[in-house]
Amino acid sequence: MQLSASHSVLAETFGPNEGTARRIKQAVLVVLGIALLAVMAKIKVPVPGSPVLMSMGTFAVLTIGAAYGPRLGLATILGYMIIGALGFDIFQSSTAELNGTAYMMGSTGGYLLGYVMATIMLGLLAARGWDRSVVWMALAMLIGNVLLYVPGLLWLGHLYGWDQPILAWGLTPFLIGDFLKLALAAALLPAVWKLVGTARR
C-alpha cells in the first residue's frame, strides 16, 4: 500500500465532486455528521469511580474523521462544538442545566479538544489509504485514541490536581470499551471500501 500517496476518502466516492453540487453535498454531510455525533454522544455507560462516562461519541468522531477526510471532518467537528457551545444539549453529559461553554470547561473539556485533534489525524491517515486495511485502520484508531486521551487526562489533572487518581478516572476504566470500538471501526471502514469497489465493477 502506498501510504504516502493521496487517496480518496469515502465521502469523495459518491455524488458530485466539483462545483456548487459538491458544496451542497458537503453541507449535507456536515449536517448529517453533526447529527450522528449528537446521537452517538448520548449513548453512554457510567463507569464506576470515574467522573467521565463512556459513550459511542468517540467511535463516531474517529469514524467521521476517516470517512470525511481532514477538511470536511474538521468542519463537522467544529460545527458540533459551536452548536454545543451555544447551549444545545448535544454533548455526552450535557443537560438543560449544564451546557454550553460551562460544560465544555468541565471534566470532559480536554476530551472535546481531543475530538478535534483526532478527527484531523484520522482524516489525514484515511487520505493516505489507512482506512482500506484492517491493520492500518486499527493503527489509525489507536493513534486517534491517544490524541483523545492526552488532552483529556491533562485537563483532568489541571482541574482536580495530580494528587488525584487521574488515570483511574479518565483512562483505565475505558480501555476495554475503546478496544471494542477500535476493533469495530477497524473492520467497518475496510468493509465499506470493499463494497464500494464491488459496486464500481
Secondary structure as UniProt FT lines:
FT   TURN            3..4
FT   HELIX           10..12
FT   HELIX           19..41
FT   STRAND          44..45
FT   TURN            48..49
FT   STRAND          54..55
FT   HELIX           57..68
FT   HELIX           70..85
FT   TURN            86..87
FT   HELIX           100..104
FT   TURN            107..108
FT   HELIX           109..126
FT   TURN            127..129
FT   HELIX           130..132
FT   HELIX           134..160
FT   TURN            162..163
FT   HELIX           166..170
FT   HELIX           172..174
FT   HELIX           175..199
//
